[in-house]
């Protein structure tokens, strides 16, 4: 009568377990950053600070533009712009947190924000809703392209940062979709208000 025995752990599995533990103990003060993170962290932190600056400038631009949209009939547009400003602020905080986890400092110095940002701040006269929508759509598309490039560059070297950027990309694509639709509505409204041409 044979007695049941637990299967012994394979040598390869045991070595792997020890290797993982030894690597986790290496540079313990680095917190969440372990040797299995293959990214060039200085370059990643620089990239994230550039994206942070872009989101801060984008947020301020949304906020400024929301104040310019004063007509009661355009109140939903102003509310949407303020919501975009709030979401960009939240996204910026997420980037700042990740920069700190990687062992670097998030850059919020106003003197550097416009230089680092890929989004250019531009304001418009009161009532120029078409200009406001177009400028914010341009900013969203710039960030979409930048995030896509960043995600491809990071690849599998830093999965946590990549997932964060994918989340921000989804948010920016949603903003761009809504701004594009609003631009179409504004263009149609402007066309309907245009004076008819005189016939020769």
RODO-2510 file (C-alpha; in nm, 4 decimals, decimal comma):
residues 200
     n   res          X          Y          Z
     1     x     0,0000     0,0000     0,0000
     2     x     0,1699     0,3177    -0,1182
     3     x     0,1501     0,6316     0,0851
     4     x     0,0787     0,9620    -0,0895
     5     x     0,3650     1,2104    -0,0858
     6     x     0,3843     1,5751    -0,1730
     7     x     0,5813     1,6323    -0,4877
     8     x     0,9200     1,7833    -0,4066
     9     x     0,9862     2,1320    -0,5346
    10     x     1,2036     2,1191    -0,8421
    11     x     1,5574     2,2488    -0,8221
    12     x     1,4898     2,5028    -1,0972
    13     x     1,1853     2,6352    -0,9117
    14     x     1,3781     2,6608    -0,5869
    15     x     1,6615     2,8495    -0,7531
    16     x     1,4145     3,0801    -0,9213
    17     x     1,2472     3,1559    -0,5880
    18     x     1,5807     3,2316    -0,4264
    19     x     1,6818     3,4471    -0,7215
    20     x     1,3635     3,6524    -0,7002
    21     x     1,4100     3,7025    -0,3252
    22     x     1,7751     3,7983    -0,3653
    23     x     1,6902     4,0482    -0,6367
    24     x     1,4103     4,1941    -0,4244
    25     x     1,6567     4,2447    -0,1384
    26     x     1,8956     4,4291    -0,3689
    27     x     1,8681     4,8083    -0,3208
    28     x     1,5775     4,7683    -0,0796
    29     x     1,5551     5,1449    -0,0340
    30     x     1,4374     5,1799    -0,3952
    31     x     1,0878     5,0807    -0,2840
    32     x     0,8731     4,9639    -0,5768
    33     x     1,1581     4,9848    -0,8283
    34     x     1,3189     4,6401    -0,8476
    35     x     1,5995     4,5111    -1,0736
    36     x     1,3370     4,3534    -1,3014
    37     x     1,2379     4,7053    -1,4108
    38     x     1,4503     4,7364    -1,7251
    39     x     1,3608     5,0959    -1,8074
    40     x     1,6138     5,3774    -1,8127
    41     x     1,4587     5,5493    -1,5120
    42     x     1,6174     5,8911    -1,5626
    43     x     1,4797     5,9047    -1,9167
    44     x     1,1378     5,7812    -1,7996
    45     x     1,1245     6,0477    -1,5271
    46     x     1,2173     6,3160    -1,7819
    47     x     0,9406     6,1929    -2,0130
    48     x     0,6835     6,1902    -1,7320
    49     x     0,7800     6,5423    -1,6247
    50     x     0,7310     6,6599    -1,9830
    51     x     0,3860     6,5001    -1,9867
    52     x     0,3116     6,6486    -1,6443
    53     x     0,3988     6,9989    -1,7685
    54     x     0,1795     6,9447    -2,0761
    55     x    -0,1167     6,8388    -1,8630
    56     x    -0,0752     7,1337    -1,6255
    57     x    -0,0707     7,3797    -1,9180
    58     x    -0,3638     7,1962    -2,0783
    59     x    -0,5607     7,2173    -1,7536
    60     x    -0,4963     7,5906    -1,7181
    61     x    -0,5974     7,6461    -2,0799
    62     x    -0,9242     7,4539    -2,0330
    63     x    -0,9958     7,6610    -1,7207
    64     x    -0,9224     7,9903    -1,8997
    65     x    -1,1357     7,8954    -2,1974
    66     x    -1,4265     7,7888    -1,9769
    67     x    -1,4334     8,1446    -1,8389
    68     x    -1,4572     8,2858    -2,1926
    69     x    -1,7692     8,0857    -2,2788
    70     x    -2,0289     8,3105    -2,1137
    71     x    -2,3412     8,2737    -2,3244
    72     x    -2,6144     8,0860    -2,1323
    73     x    -2,6785     7,8678    -2,4375
    74     x    -2,3126     7,7577    -2,4252
    75     x    -2,3124     7,6642    -2,0570
    76     x    -2,2768     7,2880    -2,1298
    77     x    -1,9587     7,3640    -2,3267
    78     x    -1,8156     7,5671    -2,0375
    79     x    -1,8990     7,2856    -1,7947
    80     x    -1,7303     7,0327    -2,0234
    81     x    -1,4156     7,2471    -2,0420
    82     x    -1,4043     7,2745    -1,6623
    83     x    -1,4464     6,8972    -1,6330
    84     x    -1,1549     6,8516    -1,8741
    85     x    -0,9457     7,0890    -1,6616
    86     x    -1,0247     6,8829    -1,3505
    87     x    -0,9400     6,5539    -1,5236
    88     x    -0,6095     6,6895    -1,6487
    89     x    -0,5236     6,7955    -1,2935
    90     x    -0,5999     6,4447    -1,1672
    91     x    -0,3921     6,2928    -1,4480
    92     x    -0,1055     6,5240    -1,3580
    93     x    -0,1171     6,4109    -0,9960
    94     x    -0,1018     6,0482    -1,1081
    95     x     0,2091     6,1253    -1,3126
    96     x     0,3650     6,3137    -1,0202
    97     x     0,3009     6,0159    -0,7934
    98     x     0,4645     5,7785    -1,0409
    99     x     0,7655     6,0089    -1,0779
   100     x     0,8070     5,9949    -0,6990
   101     x     0,7786     5,6149    -0,6981
   102     x     1,0609     5,5991    -0,9510
   103     x     1,2801     5,8007    -0,7151
   104     x     1,2612     6,1422    -0,8801
   105     x     1,0893     6,4742    -0,8123
   106     x     0,7878     6,5982    -1,0071
   107     x     0,8564     6,9359    -1,1684
   108     x     0,5899     7,1978    -1,0916
   109     x     0,8065     7,5090    -1,1156
   110     x     0,6010     7,7640    -1,3171
   111     x     0,9200     7,8960    -1,4767
   112     x     0,9747     7,5580    -1,6430
   113     x     0,6202     7,4463    -1,7225
   114     x     0,5753     7,6299    -2,0519
   115     x     0,9242     7,5303    -2,1690
   116     x     0,8609     7,1631    -2,0924
   117     x     0,5022     7,1509    -2,2170
   118     x     0,4188     7,0277    -2,5652
   119     x     0,0856     7,2087    -2,5402
   120     x     0,1052     7,5838    -2,6134
   121     x    -0,1227     7,8072    -2,4060
   122     x    -0,3418     8,0347    -2,6183
   123     x    -0,6375     8,2506    -2,5262
   124     x    -0,9102     8,4061    -2,7409
   125     x    -1,1507     8,7010    -2,7399
   126     x    -1,4823     8,6484    -2,5654
   127     x    -1,7270     8,4576    -2,7788
   128     x    -1,4761     8,2888    -3,0103
   129     x    -1,6031     7,9428    -2,9295
   130     x    -1,4725     7,7989    -3,2567
   131     x    -1,1190     7,9113    -3,1672
   132     x    -1,1505     7,7743    -2,8139
   133     x    -1,2690     7,4326    -2,9331
   134     x    -1,0070     7,4122    -3,2070
   135     x    -0,7192     7,5041    -2,9750
   136     x    -0,8200     7,2493    -2,7104
   137     x    -0,8717     6,9810    -2,9737
   138     x    -0,5228     7,0554    -3,1047
   139     x    -0,3803     7,0254    -2,7518
   140     x    -0,5608     6,6955    -2,6937
   141     x    -0,4329     6,5541    -3,0236
   142     x    -0,0765     6,6608    -2,9417
   143     x    -0,0991     6,4754    -2,6103
   144     x    -0,2541     6,1708    -2,7774
   145     x     0,0376     6,1451    -3,0180
   146     x     0,2905     6,2050    -2,7405
   147     x     0,1332     5,9391    -2,5170
   148     x     0,1243     5,6881    -2,8020
   149     x     0,4932     5,7478    -2,8714
   150     x     0,5751     5,7167    -2,5010
   151     x     0,3816     5,3890    -2,4652
   152     x     0,5624     5,2355    -2,7618
   153     x     0,8984     5,3555    -2,6291
   154     x     0,8472     5,2127    -2,2784
   155     x     0,7106     4,8834    -2,4080
   156     x     0,7492     4,6045    -2,1512
   157     x     1,0403     4,7649    -1,9645
   158     x     0,8122     4,9363    -1,7087
   159     x     0,4610     4,7842    -1,7187
   160     x     0,3221     5,0062    -1,4392
   161     x     0,4190     5,3281    -1,6148
   162     x     0,2934     5,1918    -1,9458
   163     x    -0,0492     5,1087    -1,7979
   164     x    -0,0705     5,4574    -1,6450
   165     x     0,0051     5,6176    -1,9803
   166     x    -0,2503     5,3924    -2,1511
   167     x    -0,5098     5,5127    -1,9001
   168     x    -0,4217     5,8774    -1,9715
   169     x    -0,4301     5,8091    -2,3459
   170     x    -0,7841     5,6732    -2,3192
   171     x    -0,8882     5,9853    -2,1268
   172     x    -0,7353     6,2191    -2,3858
   173     x    -0,8959     6,0321    -2,6741
   174     x    -1,2334     6,0739    -2,5029
   175     x    -1,1737     6,4487    -2,4677
   176     x    -1,0686     6,4796    -2,8317
   177     x    -1,3784     6,2902    -2,9441
   178     x    -1,6083     6,5280    -2,7565
   179     x    -1,4188     6,8370    -2,8738
   180     x    -1,4333     6,7158    -3,2333
   181     x    -1,8101     6,6695    -3,2061
   182     x    -1,8466     7,0156    -3,0512
   183     x    -1,6376     7,1630    -3,3321
   184     x    -1,8732     7,0064    -3,5838
   185     x    -2,1773     7,1481    -3,4042
   186     x    -2,0198     7,4931    -3,3855
   187     x    -1,9269     7,4844    -3,7529
   188     x    -2,2828     7,3904    -3,8475
   189     x    -2,4251     7,6668    -3,6264
   190     x    -2,1869     7,9249    -3,7708
   191     x    -2,2778     7,8197    -4,1219
   192     x    -2,6491     7,8512    -4,0491
   193     x    -2,5986     8,2041    -3,9117
   194     x    -2,3905     8,3196    -4,2086
   195     x    -2,5496     8,5847    -4,4288
   196     x    -2,6586     8,4567    -4,7707
   197     x    -2,4480     8,5622    -5,0647
   198     x    -2,5909     8,8180    -5,3013
   199     x    -2,6675     8,6816    -5,6420
   200     x    -2,4865     8,8503    -5,9276
***
